[in-house]
């Protein structure tokens, strides 16, 4: 029995980068699935679901798919239409070649008001008298049935005779249910009371059933040339025995095919020798360099930040969930799809402080590992600063000074007595020029020569001094 697993859905979601939570369309056909499960919890945004050509016997666990628009369940073992009321946006339902004999179960689709197309071709209910008229009367929202457009006239006619039509359909359905109950109890088809023409029309040999279901499997079902005559007789007897086309016979044929296929694989495939496990660490504790996935890589040391950088060229479209990074003090190990990449590091690192990042463009994996005993080297930068003389007078001449950038951020202390801003008053150097007229001092760019005082000069104290 094949069950729906997260790995199966993820492998079928390659078009969505293997993401299942945002998946809108998925194809799970020809997977030998016998039960629908987990899809309604993992893929709530699903709009299109392909489940044809499986072994599903019941419609279940799809009620939470509110956005589902198209459901394909053709070539399965479904007998009743049920559990689709929660699919509010369902527009197309394909149930071709199933075993639906309870035609009244189509009434459960009344809640699906957006349903426009329904396929029931190849089901036992299509042999009922008044089948098409009954479906049209029960589902007024339908526009197409079995690939044929529904005309307004035939819908009106079906509604006019609905009471008699319903009684006729229910009687035929009751007879079919009795027949199916008898088949389930006996576990095989009763052929003694059947006429030859009924046996020809209603029953198929397992060989014909096999050809009808999958013509491509004929070559795989041929007997091996080395088989004895008894096995050949048993094989021809199994496929030649007449049987009804029922869910039980279809499941029995599938299991027989699966058993024959496995037996053939055991004969054809030689016994594989157990591959010895690759040695990653020797008995004396020496770590080896291993590159099983054969990936390109770049290993370098960043002296400025005191760390070791490993750039592993991982495949661009590889899902990140298939990568496992393990950083140890002396080596790093990356598992890529169960293949080991291991590399010895040039210096001891801190595993707890290491980080791994994946590029969204190239897909490369960058692993940053801090050194255990490393020191961050300072950067040397040249800064142009104005110089000052002993009196604090600045000039615009620039001088280069080398300053160290310390790893721990320290505050820059500035001498408040000195200002780096240009002062207009100090553009020209000051001189100690004093006069007898007061404490005011003037600075001139040139020297002034005073005229000698004449002999006839009289100093009048009432006259203010000239500036």
C-alpha positions as a Markdown table, in Angstrom:
| # | Residue | x | y | z |
|---|---|---|---|---|
| 1 | Unk | 0.0 | 0.0 | 0.0 |
| 2 | Unk | 1.4 | 3.4 | -1.0 |
| 3 | Unk | 0.6 | 6.2 | 1.3 |
| 4 | Unk | 0.7 | 9.9 | 0.8 |
| 5 | Unk | 3.7 | 11.3 | 2.6 |
| 6 | Unk | 5.4 | 14.7 | 2.8 |
| 7 | Unk | 8.3 | 13.4 | 0.8 |
| 8 | Unk | 6.0 | 12.2 | -2.0 |
| 9 | Unk | 4.3 | 15.6 | -2.2 |
| 10 | Unk | 7.5 | 17.5 | -2.0 |
| 11 | Unk | 9.0 | 15.4 | -4.9 |
| 12 | Unk | 5.9 | 16.1 | -7.0 |
| 13 | Unk | 6.1 | 19.8 | -6.2 |
| 14 | Unk | 9.4 | 20.6 | -8.1 |
| 15 | Unk | 7.6 | 23.3 | -10.1 |
| 16 | Unk | 7.0 | 25.1 | -6.8 |
| 17 | Unk | 10.6 | 24.9 | -5.6 |
| 18 | Unk | 9.5 | 21.8 | -3.5 |
| 19 | Unk | 7.4 | 24.1 | -1.2 |
| 20 | Unk | 4.1 | 22.4 | -0.3 |
| 21 | Unk | 2.4 | 25.1 | 1.9 |
| 22 | Unk | 1.9 | 27.4 | -1.1 |
| 23 | Unk | 1.2 | 24.6 | -3.6 |
| 24 | Unk | -1.7 | 25.3 | -6.0 |
| 25 | Unk | -1.5 | 22.2 | -8.3 |
| 26 | Unk | -0.2 | 18.7 | -7.8 |
| 27 | Unk | -0.3 | 15.5 | -9.8 |
| 28 | Unk | -0.3 | 12.2 | -7.8 |
| 29 | Unk | -1.5 | 9.9 | -10.6 |
| 30 | Unk | -0.3 | 6.3 | -11.1 |
| 31 | Unk | 1.2 | 6.1 | -7.6 |
| 32 | Unk | -0.9 | 3.1 | -6.4 |
| 33 | Unk | -2.4 | 5.2 | -3.7 |
| 34 | Unk | -5.2 | 3.5 | -1.8 |
| 35 | Unk | -6.3 | 6.3 | 0.5 |
| 36 | Unk | -6.5 | 10.2 | 0.4 |
| 37 | Unk | -4.8 | 11.7 | 3.5 |
| 38 | Unk | -2.8 | 14.7 | 4.8 |
| 39 | Unk | -3.4 | 16.8 | 1.6 |
| 40 | Unk | -6.1 | 19.0 | 3.2 |
| 41 | Unk | -3.7 | 19.9 | 6.1 |
| 42 | Unk | -0.5 | 20.4 | 4.1 |
| 43 | Unk | -1.8 | 22.1 | 0.9 |
| 44 | Unk | -4.7 | 24.3 | 1.9 |
| 45 | Unk | -4.2 | 26.6 | -1.2 |
| 46 | Unk | -4.6 | 23.7 | -3.6 |
| 47 | Unk | -6.7 | 24.5 | -6.7 |
| 48 | Unk | -6.0 | 21.5 | -9.0 |
| 49 | Unk | -5.6 | 17.9 | -7.7 |
| 50 | Unk | -4.8 | 14.9 | -10.0 |
| 51 | Unk | -5.4 | 11.5 | -8.4 |
| 52 | Unk | -6.4 | 9.4 | -11.4 |
| 53 | Unk | -5.3 | 5.8 | -12.0 |
| 54 | Unk | -4.8 | 4.8 | -8.4 |
| 55 | Unk | -6.5 | 2.4 | -6.0 |
| 56 | Unk | -8.6 | 4.9 | -4.0 |
| 57 | Unk | -11.8 | 3.4 | -2.7 |
| 58 | Unk | -13.3 | 6.4 | -0.9 |
| 59 | Unk | -13.5 | 10.2 | -1.3 |
| 60 | Unk | -12.2 | 11.6 | 2.1 |
| 61 | Unk | -10.0 | 14.3 | 3.6 |
| 62 | Unk | -10.6 | 16.9 | 1.0 |
| 63 | Unk | -13.3 | 19.0 | 2.7 |
| 64 | Unk | -10.8 | 21.6 | 3.9 |
| 65 | Unk | -9.6 | 22.4 | 0.4 |
| 66 | Unk | -11.8 | 25.6 | 0.1 |
| 67 | Unk | -10.0 | 26.8 | -3.0 |
| 68 | Unk | -10.1 | 23.5 | -4.9 |
| 69 | Unk | -11.5 | 24.0 | -8.4 |
| 70 | Unk | -10.7 | 20.7 | -10.2 |
| 71 | Unk | -10.5 | 17.2 | -8.8 |
| 72 | Unk | -9.6 | 14.2 | -11.0 |
| 73 | Unk | -10.4 | 10.8 | -9.5 |
| 74 | Unk | -10.7 | 8.8 | -12.7 |
| 75 | Unk | -9.7 | 5.1 | -12.8 |
| 76 | Unk | -10.1 | 4.4 | -9.1 |
| 77 | Unk | -12.3 | 2.2 | -6.9 |
| 78 | Unk | -14.8 | 4.8 | -5.7 |
| 79 | Unk | -18.4 | 3.6 | -5.1 |
| 80 | Unk | -20.1 | 6.6 | -3.5 |
| 81 | Unk | -19.9 | 10.3 | -4.1 |
| 82 | Unk | -19.4 | 11.9 | -0.7 |
| 83 | Unk | -17.4 | 14.4 | 1.5 |
| 84 | Unk | -17.1 | 17.1 | -1.1 |
| 85 | Unk | -19.4 | 19.7 | 0.5 |
| 86 | Unk | -16.5 | 21.6 | 1.9 |
| 87 | Unk | -14.9 | 22.2 | -1.5 |
| 88 | Unk | -16.7 | 25.5 | -2.0 |
| 89 | Unk | -15.0 | 26.5 | -5.3 |
| 90 | Unk | -15.2 | 23.1 | -7.0 |
| 91 | Unk | -16.0 | 23.6 | -10.6 |
| 92 | Unk | -15.0 | 20.3 | -12.3 |
| 93 | Unk | -15.2 | 16.7 | -11.0 |
| 94 | Unk | -14.0 | 13.7 | -13.0 |
| 95 | Unk | -15.0 | 10.3 | -11.7 |
| 96 | Unk | -14.6 | 8.4 | -15.0 |
| 97 | Unk | -14.3 | 4.6 | -14.8 |
| 98 | Unk | -15.0 | 4.0 | -11.2 |
| 99 | Unk | -17.6 | 1.8 | -9.5 |
| 100 | Unk | -20.3 | 4.3 | -8.5 |
| 101 | Unk | -23.6 | 2.4 | -8.4 |
| 102 | Unk | -25.5 | 4.5 | -5.9 |
| 103 | Unk | -26.7 | 7.2 | -8.3 |
| 104 | Unk | -28.6 | 9.0 | -5.5 |
| 105 | Unk | -25.2 | 10.0 | -4.0 |
| 106 | Unk | -24.9 | 12.7 | -6.6 |
| 107 | Unk | -27.3 | 14.7 | -4.4 |
| 108 | Unk | -24.4 | 15.4 | -2.1 |
| 109 | Unk | -23.1 | 17.8 | -4.8 |
| 110 | Unk | -26.0 | 20.2 | -4.4 |
| 111 | Unk | -23.9 | 22.2 | -1.9 |
| 112 | Unk | -21.2 | 22.8 | -4.6 |
| 113 | Unk | -22.9 | 25.7 | -6.2 |
| 114 | Unk | -20.0 | 26.4 | -8.6 |
| 115 | Unk | -19.9 | 22.9 | -10.0 |
| 116 | Unk | -20.1 | 23.2 | -13.8 |
| 117 | Unk | -18.7 | 19.9 | -15.2 |
| 118 | Unk | -19.2 | 16.3 | -14.0 |
| 119 | Unk | -17.9 | 13.1 | -15.6 |
| 120 | Unk | -19.4 | 9.7 | -14.7 |
| 121 | Unk | -18.6 | 7.7 | -17.8 |
| 122 | Unk | -17.7 | 4.1 | -17.2 |
| 123 | Unk | -19.5 | 3.8 | -13.9 |
| 124 | Unk | -22.3 | 1.2 | -13.3 |
| 125 | Unk | -24.8 | 4.0 | -12.6 |
| 126 | Unk | -24.6 | 5.2 | -16.2 |
| 127 | Unk | -26.4 | 1.9 | -17.2 |
| 128 | Unk | -29.4 | 2.9 | -15.2 |
| 129 | Unk | -32.5 | 3.9 | -17.1 |
| 130 | Unk | -33.1 | 7.6 | -16.8 |
| 131 | Unk | -29.5 | 8.2 | -15.5 |
| 132 | Unk | -28.9 | 11.5 | -17.4 |
| 133 | Unk | -32.3 | 13.0 | -16.6 |
| 134 | Unk | -31.9 | 12.2 | -12.9 |
| 135 | Unk | -28.5 | 13.9 | -12.6 |
| 136 | Unk | -29.8 | 17.0 | -14.4 |
| 137 | Unk | -32.8 | 17.2 | -12.1 |
| 138 | Unk | -30.6 | 16.8 | -8.9 |
| 139 | Unk | -27.9 | 19.3 | -9.9 |
| 140 | Unk | -29.4 | 22.4 | -11.5 |
| 141 | Unk | -26.0 | 24.2 | -11.5 |
| 142 | Unk | -24.4 | 21.7 | -13.9 |
| 143 | Unk | -23.7 | 22.9 | -17.5 |
| 144 | Unk | -21.8 | 19.8 | -18.8 |
| 145 | Unk | -22.4 | 16.1 | -18.1 |
| 146 | Unk | -20.0 | 13.5 | -19.5 |
| 147 | Unk | -18.6 | 16.0 | -22.0 |
| 148 | Unk | -22.1 | 16.9 | -23.4 |
| 149 | Unk | -23.6 | 20.3 | -22.9 |
| 150 | Unk | -26.9 | 20.4 | -21.0 |
| 151 | Unk | -29.8 | 22.0 | -22.9 |
| 152 | Unk | -32.5 | 23.9 | -21.2 |
| 153 | Unk | -35.3 | 21.8 | -22.8 |
| 154 | Unk | -34.0 | 18.4 | -21.4 |
| 155 | Unk | -33.6 | 19.9 | -17.9 |
| 156 | Unk | -37.2 | 21.1 | -17.9 |
| 157 | Unk | -38.4 | 17.7 | -19.1 |
| 158 | Unk | -36.4 | 15.9 | -16.4 |
| 159 | Unk | -37.9 | 18.1 | -13.7 |
| 160 | Unk | -41.5 | 17.4 | -15.0 |
| 161 | Unk | -41.2 | 13.6 | -14.5 |
| 162 | Unk | -38.8 | 13.7 | -11.5 |
| 163 | Unk | -41.0 | 11.7 | -9.1 |
| 164 | Unk | -41.4 | 8.7 | -11.5 |
| 165 | Unk | -37.7 | 9.1 | -12.5 |
| 166 | Unk | -36.5 | 9.0 | -8.9 |
| 167 | Unk | -38.5 | 5.9 | -8.1 |
| 168 | Unk | -37.2 | 4.1 | -11.1 |
| 169 | Unk | -33.6 | 5.0 | -10.3 |
| 170 | Unk | -33.9 | 4.0 | -6.7 |
| 171 | Unk | -35.2 | 0.6 | -7.6 |
| 172 | Unk | -32.3 | -0.1 | -9.9 |
| 173 | Unk | -29.9 | 1.2 | -7.3 |
| 174 | Unk | -31.3 | -1.2 | -4.7 |
| 175 | Unk | -30.8 | -4.2 | -7.1 |
| 176 | Unk | -27.2 | -3.1 | -7.7 |
| 177 | Unk | -26.5 | -2.8 | -3.9 |
| 178 | Unk | -27.8 | -6.3 | -3.4 |
| 179 | Unk | -25.5 | -7.6 | -6.1 |
| 180 | Unk | -22.5 | -5.8 | -4.7 |
| 181 | Unk | -23.2 | -7.1 | -1.2 |
| 182 | Unk | -23.3 | -10.6 | -2.5 |
| 183 | Unk | -20.0 | -10.1 | -4.4 |
| 184 | Unk | -18.3 | -8.8 | -1.2 |
| 185 | Unk | -19.5 | -11.7 | 0.8 |
| 186 | Unk | -18.4 | -14.3 | -1.7 |
| 187 | Unk | -15.2 | -12.5 | -2.6 |
| 188 | Unk | -15.5 | -13.7 | -6.2 |
| 189 | Unk | -17.9 | -13.4 | -9.1 |
| 190 | Unk | -20.8 | -15.9 | -9.2 |
| 191 | Unk | -20.9 | -17.2 | -12.8 |
| 192 | Unk | -23.2 | -20.2 | -12.5 |
| 193 | Unk | -26.5 | -18.3 | -12.9 |
| 194 | Unk | -25.2 | -16.1 | -15.7 |
| 195 | Unk | -25.9 | -16.6 | -19.4 |
| 196 | Unk | -23.0 | -16.8 | -21.8 |
| 197 | Unk | -24.0 | -13.5 | -23.4 |
| 198 | Unk | -24.2 | -11.9 | -20.0 |
| 199 | Unk | -20.8 | -13.3 | -19.1 |
| 200 | Unk | -19.4 | -11.9 | -22.3 |
| 201 | Unk | -20.9 | -8.4 | -21.8 |
| 202 | Unk | -20.6 | -8.0 | -18.0 |
| 203 | Unk | -17.5 | -10.0 | -17.2 |
| 204 | Unk | -14.0 | -9.6 | -18.2 |
| 205 | Unk | -11.1 | -11.9 | -17.9 |
| 206 | Unk | -8.3 | -10.6 | -15.7 |
| 207 | Unk | -6.1 | -10.5 | -18.8 |
| 208 | Unk | -8.6 | -8.2 | -20.6 |
| 209 | Unk | -8.9 | -6.1 | -17.5 |
| 210 | Unk | -5.2 | -5.8 | -17.3 |
| 211 | Unk | -5.0 | -4.6 | -20.9 |
| 212 | Unk | -7.8 | -2.1 | -20.4 |
| 213 | Unk | -6.2 | -0.6 | -17.3 |
| 214 | Unk | -2.6 | -0.3 | -18.5 |
| 215 | Unk | -1.4 | -1.4 | -21.9 |
| 216 | Unk | 2.2 | -0.4 | -21.2 |
| 217 | Unk | 2.6 | -3.1 | -18.6 |
| 218 | Unk | 2.3 | -6.0 | -21.1 |
| 219 | Unk | 6.0 | -6.4 | -21.5 |
| 220 | Unk | 6.6 | -6.4 | -17.8 |
| 221 | Unk | 4.1 | -9.2 | -17.3 |
| 222 | Unk | 5.7 | -11.7 | -19.6 |
| 223 | Unk | 7.0 | -14.8 | -17.9 |
| 224 | Unk | 10.7 | -15.3 | -17.6 |
| 225 | Unk | 12.1 | -17.9 | -20.1 |
| 226 | Unk | 13.6 | -19.9 | -17.3 |
| 227 | Unk | 10.3 | -20.5 | -15.5 |
| 228 | Unk | 9.0 | -24.0 | -15.3 |
| 229 | Unk | 5.8 | -25.1 | -16.9 |
| 230 | Unk | 3.9 | -25.2 | -13.6 |
| 231 | Unk | 4.4 | -21.4 | -13.1 |
| 232 | Unk | 3.3 | -20.8 | -16.7 |
| 233 | Unk | 0.1 | -22.8 | -16.2 |
| 234 | Unk | -0.6 | -20.9 | -12.9 |
| 235 | Unk | -0.1 | -17.6 | -14.6 |
| 236 | Unk | -2.3 | -18.4 | -17.6 |
| 237 | Unk | -5.0 | -19.8 | -15.2 |
| 238 | Unk | -5.0 | -16.6 | -13.1 |
| 239 | Unk | -5.4 | -14.3 | -16.1 |
| 240 | Unk | -7.7 | -16.5 | -18.0 |
| 241 | Unk | -10.3 | -17.1 | -15.3 |
| 242 | Unk | -13.4 | -15.0 | -15.9 |
| 243 | Unk | -14.3 | -12.4 | -13.2 |
| 244 | Unk | -16.4 | -9.3 | -12.8 |
| 245 | Unk | -14.8 | -5.9 | -13.1 |
| 246 | Unk | -15.1 | -5.0 | -9.4 |
| 247 | Unk | -12.9 | -3.1 | -6.9 |
| 248 | Unk | -11.9 | -6.4 | -5.4 |
| 249 | Unk | -10.8 | -7.9 | -8.6 |
| 250 | Unk | -8.9 | -4.8 | -9.7 |
| 251 | Unk | -7.1 | -4.7 | -6.3 |
| 252 | Unk | -6.3 | -8.4 | -6.6 |
| 253 | Unk | -4.9 | -8.0 | -10.1 |
| 254 | Unk | -2.8 | -5.1 | -8.9 |
| 255 | Unk | -1.3 | -7.0 | -6.0 |
| 256 | Unk | -0.6 | -10.0 | -8.2 |
| 257 | Unk | 1.2 | -7.7 | -10.7 |
| 258 | Unk | 3.2 | -6.2 | -7.9 |
| 259 | Unk | 4.3 | -9.6 | -6.6 |
| 260 | Unk | 5.4 | -10.7 | -10.0 |
| 261 | Unk | 7.3 | -7.5 | -10.6 |
| 262 | Unk | 9.2 | -7.9 | -7.3 |
| 263 | Unk | 10.0 | -11.5 | -8.0 |
| 264 | Unk | 11.3 | -10.5 | -11.5 |
| 265 | Unk | 13.5 | -7.8 | -9.9 |
| 266 | Unk | 14.9 | -10.3 | -7.5 |
| 267 | Unk | 15.9 | -12.6 | -10.3 |
| 268 | Unk | 17.3 | -9.9 | -12.7 |
| 269 | Unk | 19.1 | -7.8 | -10.2 |
| 270 | Unk | 22.4 | -9.3 | -9.0 |
| 271 | Unk | 23.0 | -9.3 | -5.3 |
| 272 | Unk | 24.6 | -6.1 | -4.4 |
| 273 | Unk | 27.5 | -6.2 | -2.1 |
| 274 | Unk | 27.3 | -4.0 | 1.0 |
| 275 | Unk | 29.3 | -0.9 | 0.3 |
| 276 | Unk | 31.7 | -0.2 | 3.1 |
| 277 | Unk | 31.1 | 3.0 | 4.9 |
| 278 | Unk | 33.5 | 5.8 | 4.1 |
| 279 | Unk | 36.0 | 6.6 | 6.8 |
| 280 | Unk | 35.7 | 10.2 | 8.0 |
| 281 | Unk | 37.8 | 10.0 | 11.1 |
| 282 | Unk | 40.6 | 7.5 | 11.5 |
| 283 | Unk | 41.1 | 5.3 | 14.6 |
| 284 | Unk | 43.9 | 7.6 | 15.8 |
| 285 | Unk | 41.6 | 10.6 | 15.7 |
| 286 | Unk | 42.9 | 12.1 | 12.5 |
| 287 | Unk | 40.2 | 14.0 | 10.4 |
| 288 | Unk | 40.2 | 13.3 | 6.7 |
| 289 | Unk | 39.2 | 15.5 | 3.8 |
| 290 | Unk | 36.2 | 14.0 | 2.0 |
| 291 | Unk | 34.2 | 15.4 | -1.0 |
| 292 | Unk | 31.6 | 12.7 | -2.0 |
| 293 | Unk | 29.2 | 15.1 | -3.8 |
| 294 | Unk | 32.2 | 16.4 | -5.8 |
| 295 | Unk | 31.5 | 20.1 | -5.3 |
| 296 | Unk | 33.8 | 23.0 | -5.9 |
| 297 | Unk | 34.7 | 25.1 | -2.9 |
| 298 | Unk | 36.8 | 28.0 | -1.7 |
| 299 | Unk | 38.4 | 28.2 | 1.7 |
| 300 | Unk | 40.1 | 31.4 | 2.8 |
| 301 | Unk | 41.0 | 33.2 | 6.0 |
| 302 | Unk | 39.8 | 36.7 | 6.8 |
| 303 | Unk | 42.5 | 38.3 | 8.8 |
| 304 | Unk | 40.7 | 41.5 | 9.5 |
| 305 | Unk | 37.7 | 39.9 | 11.0 |
| 306 | Unk | 39.6 | 36.9 | 12.4 |
| 307 | Unk | 37.4 | 34.2 | 10.8 |
| 308 | Unk | 37.6 | 31.4 | 8.3 |
| 309 | Unk | 35.2 | 31.5 | 5.3 |
| 310 | Unk | 34.1 | 28.4 | 3.3 |
| 311 | Unk | 32.2 | 29.0 | 0.1 |
| 312 | Unk | 30.7 | 25.7 | -1.0 |
| 313 | Unk | 29.3 | 25.7 | -4.6 |
| 314 | Unk | 26.0 | 23.9 | -3.9 |
| 315 | Unk | 23.6 | 23.1 | -6.8 |
| 316 | Unk | 21.4 | 26.1 | -7.4 |
| 317 | Unk | 18.1 | 24.3 | -7.5 |
| 318 | Unk | 18.8 | 22.0 | -4.5 |
| 319 | Unk | 16.3 | 22.4 | -1.7 |
| 320 | Unk | 17.9 | 23.8 | 1.5 |
| 321 | Unk | 16.2 | 21.0 | 3.5 |
| 322 | Unk | 18.6 | 18.5 | 1.9 |
| 323 | Unk | 21.6 | 20.3 | 3.4 |
| 324 | Unk | 23.0 | 19.6 | 6.9 |
| 325 | Unk | 25.9 | 21.7 | 8.3 |
| 326 | Unk | 28.0 | 20.5 | 11.2 |
| 327 | Unk | 30.8 | 22.8 | 12.4 |
| 328 | Unk | 33.4 | 21.4 | 14.8 |
| 329 | Unk | 36.5 | 23.2 | 16.3 |
| 330 | Unk | 38.9 | 21.6 | 13.8 |
| 331 | Unk | 36.8 | 20.7 | 10.8 |
| 332 | Unk | 33.5 | 21.3 | 9.0 |
| 333 | Unk | 31.1 | 18.7 | 7.6 |
| 334 | Unk | 28.3 | 19.4 | 5.1 |
| 335 | Unk | 25.9 | 16.6 | 4.1 |
| 336 | Unk | 24.4 | 17.1 | 0.6 |
| 337 | Unk | 21.7 | 14.6 | -0.2 |
| 338 | Unk | 23.3 | 12.0 | 2.1 |
| 339 | Unk | 26.7 | 12.6 | 0.6 |
| 340 | Unk | 29.4 | 13.9 | 2.9 |
| 341 | Unk | 31.7 | 16.9 | 2.3 |
| 342 | Unk | 34.3 | 17.2 | 5.1 |
| 343 | Unk | 37.2 | 19.7 | 5.3 |
| 344 | Unk | 39.9 | 20.2 | 7.9 |
| 345 | Unk | 40.2 | 23.9 | 9.0 |
| 346 | Unk | 43.5 | 25.8 | 9.1 |
| 347 | Unk | 42.8 | 27.1 | 12.5 |
| 348 | Unk | 40.6 | 26.3 | 15.5 |
| 349 | Unk | 37.2 | 28.0 | 15.4 |
| 350 | Unk | 34.1 | 28.6 | 17.6 |
| 351 | Unk | 31.3 | 26.3 | 16.5 |
| 352 | Unk | 28.6 | 28.2 | 18.4 |
| 353 | Unk | 29.5 | 31.5 | 16.7 |
| 354 | Unk | 29.5 | 30.1 | 13.2 |
| 355 | Unk | 26.8 | 31.0 | 10.6 |
| 356 | Unk | 25.7 | 29.5 | 7.3 |
| 357 | Unk | 24.0 | 31.5 | 4.6 |
| 358 | Unk | 22.6 | 30.5 | 1.2 |
| 359 | Unk | 22.8 | 32.7 | -1.9 |
| 360 | Unk | 19.4 | 33.2 | -3.6 |
| 361 | Unk | 21.0 | 33.8 | -7.0 |
| 362 | Unk | 23.8 | 31.2 | -7.2 |
| 363 | Unk | 22.7 | 28.8 | -4.5 |
| 364 | Unk | 26.2 | 28.7 | -3.0 |
| 365 | Unk | 26.6 | 28.0 | 0.7 |
| 366 | Unk | 28.8 | 30.4 | 2.7 |
| 367 | Unk | 29.9 | 29.3 | 6.2 |
| 368 | Unk | 31.5 | 31.9 | 8.4 |
| 369 | Unk | 33.5 | 30.5 | 11.4 |
| 370 | Unk | 35.2 | 32.8 | 13.9 |
| 371 | Unk | 38.7 | 31.8 | 15.1 |
| 372 | Unk | 39.1 | 30.7 | 18.7 |
| 373 | Unk | 42.4 | 32.5 | 19.4 |
| 374 | Unk | 42.3 | 35.2 | 16.7 |
| 375 | Unk | 42.9 | 38.9 | 17.1 |
| 376 | Unk | 41.3 | 41.5 | 14.9 |
| 377 | Unk | 44.0 | 43.6 | 13.2 |
| 378 | Unk | 43.5 | 47.3 | 13.0 |
| 379 | Unk | 43.0 | 49.2 | 9.8 |
| 380 | Unk | 45.4 | 52.0 | 8.9 |
| 381 | Unk | 43.7 | 55.0 | 7.5 |
| 382 | Unk | 45.1 | 58.4 | 6.5 |
| 383 | Unk | 43.2 | 61.4 | 7.7 |
| 384 | Unk | 44.0 | 65.0 | 6.8 |
| 385 | Unk | 43.8 | 67.3 | 9.8 |
| 386 | Unk | 44.8 | 71.0 | 10.2 |
| 387 | Unk | 48.0 | 71.7 | 12.2 |
| 388 | Unk | 48.4 | 74.4 | 14.8 |
| 389 | Unk | 51.4 | 76.3 | 16.2 |
| 390 | Unk | 52.2 | 76.7 | 19.9 |
| 391 | Unk | 49.9 | 79.8 | 20.2 |
| 392 | Unk | 46.9 | 77.9 | 18.9 |
| 393 | Unk | 46.9 | 79.8 | 15.6 |
| 394 | Unk | 45.8 | 77.5 | 12.8 |
| 395 | Unk | 46.9 | 77.4 | 9.2 |
| 396 | Unk | 45.2 | 75.5 | 6.3 |
| 397 | Unk | 48.2 | 73.3 | 5.7 |
| 398 | Unk | 47.2 | 69.5 | 5.8 |
| 399 | Unk | 49.3 | 66.9 | 7.4 |
| 400 | Unk | 48.8 | 63.1 | 7.2 |
| 401 | Unk | 48.5 | 61.2 | 10.4 |
| 402 | Unk | 48.0 | 57.4 | 10.8 |
| 403 | Unk | 45.4 | 56.5 | 13.3 |
| 404 | Unk | 44.4 | 53.0 | 14.5 |
| 405 | Unk | 40.8 | 51.8 | 14.4 |
| 406 | Unk | 40.3 | 49.8 | 17.5 |
| 407 | Unk | 37.8 | 46.9 | 17.4 |
| 408 | Unk | 35.9 | 48.0 | 20.5 |
| 409 | Unk | 34.3 | 51.3 | 19.7 |
| 410 | Unk | 35.9 | 54.0 | 21.9 |
| 411 | Unk | 34.8 | 57.6 | 22.2 |
| 412 | Unk | 37.0 | 60.2 | 20.5 |
| 413 | Unk | 38.1 | 62.9 | 23.0 |
| 414 | Unk | 38.5 | 66.4 | 21.7 |
| 415 | Unk | 40.5 | 69.2 | 23.3 |
| 416 | Unk | 37.9 | 71.9 | 24.1 |
| 417 | Unk | 40.7 | 74.5 | 24.0 |
| 418 | Unk | 41.3 | 73.8 | 20.4 |
| 419 | Unk | 38.8 | 74.1 | 17.6 |
| 420 | Unk | 39.1 | 72.6 | 14.2 |
| 421 | Unk | 36.8 | 75.2 | 12.7 |
| 422 | Unk | 38.4 | 78.0 | 10.7 |
| 423 | Unk | 38.5 | 81.2 | 12.8 |
| 424 | Unk | 38.4 | 84.4 | 10.8 |
| 425 | Unk | 40.1 | 86.4 | 13.5 |
| 426 | Unk | 43.1 | 84.1 | 13.5 |
| 427 | Unk | 43.8 | 83.9 | 9.7 |
| 428 | Unk | 46.7 | 86.3 | 10.2 |
| 429 | Unk | 49.2 | 85.8 | 13.1 |
| 430 | Unk | 48.8 | 88.2 | 16.0 |
| 431 | Unk | 51.6 | 90.6 | 17.1 |
| 432 | Unk | 52.2 | 92.2 | 20.5 |
| 433 | Unk | 51.5 | 95.8 | 19.5 |
| 434 | Unk | 50.6 | 98.1 | 22.3 |
| 435 | Unk | 49.8 | 101.8 | 22.4 |
| 436 | Unk | 49.6 | 104.4 | 25.0 |
| 437 | Unk | 46.0 | 105.1 | 24.2 |
| 438 | Unk | 44.5 | 102.2 | 26.1 |
| 439 | Unk | 44.3 | 98.4 | 26.3 |
| 440 | Unk | 43.0 | 98.0 | 22.8 |
| 441 | Unk | 45.4 | 95.9 | 20.7 |
| 442 | Unk | 45.4 | 95.8 | 16.9 |
| 443 | Unk | 47.0 | 93.3 | 14.7 |
| 444 | Unk | 48.2 | 94.5 | 11.3 |
| 445 | Unk | 49.9 | 92.6 | 8.5 |
| 446 | Unk | 52.5 | 95.4 | 8.3 |
| 447 | Unk | 54.6 | 97.6 | 10.7 |
| 448 | Unk | 53.6 | 101.2 | 11.2 |
| 449 | Unk | 56.3 | 103.8 | 11.8 |
| 450 | Unk | 55.3 | 106.7 | 14.2 |
| 451 | Unk | 56.2 | 110.2 | 13.4 |
| 452 | Unk | 58.5 | 112.0 | 15.9 |
| 453 | Unk | 56.7 | 114.5 | 18.2 |
| 454 | Unk | 57.6 | 118.1 | 17.4 |
| 455 | Unk | 58.9 | 120.5 | 19.9 |
| 456 | Unk | 56.0 | 122.9 | 19.6 |
| 457 | Unk | 53.4 | 120.1 | 20.4 |
| 458 | Unk | 51.3 | 120.9 | 23.5 |
| 459 | Unk | 49.2 | 118.1 | 25.0 |
| 460 | Unk | 45.8 | 119.4 | 25.9 |
| 461 | Unk | 44.1 | 117.0 | 28.3 |
| 462 | Unk | 40.6 | 118.1 | 27.3 |
| 463 | Unk | 41.1 | 117.0 | 23.7 |
| 464 | Unk | 40.2 | 113.3 | 23.3 |
| 465 | Unk | 42.9 | 111.1 | 21.7 |
| 466 | Unk | 42.8 | 110.3 | 18.1 |
| 467 | Unk | 42.2 | 106.6 | 17.1 |
